[in-house]
Amino acid sequence: MKPRITVITIGVDDLEAALRFYRDGLGFPTEGIIGEEFEHGAVVFIQMQPGLRLALWPRKSISHDSGVALGPVSPTEMTLGHNVDSKEDVDAVMTKAGAAGAVIVRPAHDTFWGGYSGYFQDPDGHLWEVVWNPQWSG
C-alpha cells in the first residue's frame, strides 16, 4: 500500500451549519452541498491542497455507509479516505489491511454514486474507507 491520504472526512450533526462555518466563516472554497438526491449522499467537499480534500458528511450517513453504530460525539471522530486507481486496488488494500490485523467493518462493494469502497478499522478503532472514485481517476 502506497501511503497517502486523499480525503479527510469529518462527521457533522448539521451539514448546513458546518457548510456555513467552513465556507462562510473560514473562507474555504467549496461548491456547497452535493449529492442531496441520494439518501445518505449529501456531502460537502473542500479542496485543501493538490491531492487532498476535506469532506463534511453527516455522522448518521457515516454510520449508515460503514455499518458502524452511531455513538456519542467524540472530538476524535472521523474517517480517513484512501483513494486508489481501480476496484482491484480497493480489494488488494482491503485484503492487505485484514491480513495486517484490521477489522473489516464493511467489505468492498459498489456504491450508490458509481464508485467502489470498503471500510476497515485499524487496531485503535480508527475508521478507514478504501475507495475507487471513477470521477477522480486519472
N, C-alpha and C positions, 0 to 999 in steps of 0.2 A: 504494500500500500504506500503510494507516494504521499507523504504527509502534507496536507494542505486543507485549509478551511475556506469555503467559498460562501457560506451563508451562516449567519448567526441569527437564530430565531428566538425572540423573547415572547413569552406568554403574557397576554394582557387581558384584563377583565372587560374593558370598554375600548373597542377598536377606534371609534370616533375620537374619544378623548386622547388616546395615545397618538393618533394621527395629528391632532391639533398640537400636542406637546412637541413632537419631533419636527413636524413641518413648520408650524407657525411659531412655536416657542423657541426651538433651537435652530430653525432655518435650514433643516435638512431637505434637500430637493427630493421630491417623490411625485409619482403620477397619482398618488392617493390610493384609495381602496380599490382593489381589483378582485375579480373572482366572486363577486356577490351573487352571480347567477347560479353558483354551486352551493349546495348545503355543505357547511363547514369549509367553504372555499375562500371567504373574504379574508384578504391579507393586504398588508402594505409592504412594499419593497423599497429600500433606500440604498442607492449605490454609495458605498462608503469610500472605496478606492478601487482601482482596477482589480477585478477578480474577487471582490468581497462585497456582499450585500448584507444589510441588516433587514430582517423580516419581523414585522409586528403581526402576531397571529393570536386570536382568542385562545385562552387556556383550554376552554371546552373543546375547541377544534383540535388542539394538540392531543388532548386526551382521547378524542374520538379516533383520530388518524393513527395514533400509535398503539391504541389498545391499553394504555396505562391509565388506571383510575385517577380521576381528578382529585388532588389532595389540597391541603391548605396552602395558601400563598406562601411562597418562600423566596427570599431575596436571591437565592442561588438557582432559581428555576429558569431553564432554557433548554433548547435543543441545539446541537451542533450539526450543521449540514455539510456533508462531504459529497460534492458533485463529481461524477465520473463521466466517462465518454460513451458508455454503452450499457445496455441491460446486462450484458455478460459481465461487465466490470462491477455492477452492483452485486450480482451473485457471487463473484470472486471475493469482494471485500467482505460481504456478509459471512461467507464461509471462513475466511481468514480470521475475522473477529470472533466468531463462535469457537474456532479452534484455539484462540488465544485466551478464552475464558469469559468472553462477553455473553450476556444473556440476550438471546434473540427474542425481542418482545413482539415483533411483527415481521414475519418473513417477507422477502421481496415480493412485490405484487404490482400489477398495472394500476395506475392511479386514475382517478376520475378526470384529471386535467390532461391526460395523454402521456404522462411520464411513467416512471418505474421506480419504486423505492421500497426500502425495508428499514426497520428500526432495531437498534441494539442498545443495551446499557453496558457501560464499562464497569469495572469492578467496584467503583464508587457509586454506581447508580446513575451517572450522567447519561442522558439520552442522546444518541446519535442517529441521524437519518442519513442513510446512504441512498443517493438519488441520481437518476439519469433524467435530465430535463431536455427534451428534443429542441426546445426553443433556445437553449443556451449552448447547444453543441456547435462546435466549430465546423 
